[in-house]
Amino acid sequence: KISLFNVTNVSIPELISEYRFEGAWSDTPALWDHHAFLFAYTKDLLAIPVLMDQPSFNYTSRAHTKQGFFVFNITLAEGLVLRGNVTHQEPGINSWDSDYHVRRGLYIENVLYTISNKKIKLNNLESLALLKEIPLA
């Protein structure tokens, strides 16, 4: 879950908006590494790498249903609104310890760059349409 609070009065934080991820569990490197998420006030942008399970998750297969860089619009008026997800996941490769998990994201002008151990993807920052994919060794 991602929560957005108004902390104008720090003694009484007010919940403005929240987004709940599907499944029984989810994980993100942003829990232990502040470099893992992307926030751009001028673009109303919040993006975070997330890994989550599928309903039939079992610890033997370690399979999950979704992973990627979840991109949100973030405003005081509308709160958190999911814009989309940029994934590096390849068909048939969905282990929780895959090298295809997005680790970082950044933007330059109107291009969103997402980085995993296996590739770099360039997507349009507004539409998230794929512009280019660069495989890594």
C-alpha positions in Angstrom: 0.0 0.0 0.0 1.1 3.5 -0.7 -0.4 6.3 1.4 -0.4 10.0 0.9 -0.8 12.2 4.0 -1.4 15.9 4.6 1.1 16.7 7.4 0.4 20.5 7.6 -0.3 19.7 11.3 2.3 16.9 12.1 0.4 16.1 15.3 -2.7 15.1 13.3 -1.6 13.7 9.9 -4.6 13.4 7.5 -4.9 10.6 5.0 -5.5 12.1 1.6 -5.2 9.1 -0.7 -3.9 5.5 -0.9 -3.3 2.9 -3.5 -3.4 -0.8 -2.5 -1.5 -3.4 -4.5 -3.1 -6.7 -5.4 -2.3 -10.0 -3.8 -1.3 -11.4 -0.4 2.1 -9.7 -0.4 4.1 -7.1 -2.3 7.7 -5.8 -1.9 9.7 -2.9 -3.2 13.4 -2.0 -2.8 12.1 1.5 -1.8 11.5 0.0 1.7 15.3 -0.1 2.3 16.7 2.1 -0.5 15.4 5.7 -1.0 17.1 5.8 -4.4 14.6 3.1 -5.7 11.6 5.5 -6.0 11.2 8.5 -8.3 9.3 11.6 -7.3 9.1 14.7 -9.4 6.9 17.5 -8.0 6.9 19.5 -11.2 5.6 16.6 -13.2 3.1 15.3 -10.5 5.0 12.0 -10.7 5.6 9.2 -8.3 7.0 5.9 -9.5 8.2 2.9 -7.6 9.4 -0.6 -8.4 7.1 -3.3 -7.1 7.0 -7.1 -7.0 3.8 -8.8 -6.0 2.4 -12.3 -5.8 -0.4 -14.0 -7.7 -3.4 -15.7 -6.1 -1.9 -19.2 -6.7 1.5 -18.2 -5.3 3.5 -21.1 -3.8 6.9 -21.0 -2.3 8.2 -23.9 -4.4 7.8 -22.2 -7.7 8.3 -18.6 -6.3 6.1 -17.4 -9.1 4.3 -14.1 -9.0 2.0 -12.2 -11.3 3.4 -8.7 -11.6 6.6 -6.7 -11.3 7.6 -3.4 -12.7 7.9 0.3 -12.2 4.4 1.5 -11.2 3.9 5.1 -12.3 1.4 7.4 -10.5 0.1 10.9 -11.0 0.2 12.5 -7.6 -1.8 15.7 -6.9 -3.5 17.2 -3.9 -6.8 17.3 -5.8 -6.9 13.7 -7.0 -4.3 12.0 -4.7 -2.6 8.9 -6.1 -3.8 7.8 -9.5 -2.1 4.8 -11.2 -1.0 5.8 -14.7 0.5 2.4 -15.6 3.3 -0.1 -15.1 6.5 -0.5 -17.1 7.7 -4.1 -16.7 10.8 -5.8 -17.9 9.3 -9.3 -17.2 9.8 -11.8 -20.0 7.2 -14.5 -20.7 7.8 -17.5 -18.5 10.3 -15.7 -16.3 8.4 -14.6 -13.2 10.5 -15.7 -10.2 10.7 -13.3 -7.2 14.5 -13.2 -7.6 14.6 -12.6 -11.4 17.2 -10.3 -12.9 14.3 -8.7 -14.9 12.9 -6.8 -11.9 13.1 -3.1 -12.4 15.5 -1.7 -9.9 15.6 2.0 -10.8 13.9 4.6 -12.8 14.7 8.2 -13.9 13.5 10.6 -16.5 15.2 13.0 -18.9 13.0 15.5 -20.6 9.9 13.4 -21.7 11.6 10.0 -21.5 11.2 7.5 -18.6 14.2 5.2 -18.3 13.7 2.0 -16.3 16.7 -0.2 -15.4 16.9 -3.9 -14.4 19.9 -6.2 -14.4 18.9 -7.5 -17.9 17.7 -4.4 -19.8 17.0 -0.7 -20.0 13.7 0.5 -21.3 12.9 4.0 -22.6 9.2 4.9 -22.5 7.3 8.1 -23.2 6.9 9.8 -19.8 3.3 10.8 -20.5 1.8 7.8 -22.3 4.3 5.1 -21.1 4.5 3.9 -24.7 7.7 1.9 -25.4 10.3 3.9 -27.3 13.3 1.6 -27.1 14.6 -1.4 -25.3 18.3 -2.0 -24.7 19.4 -5.5 -23.6 22.3 -5.7 -21.1 24.8 -8.6 -21.0 
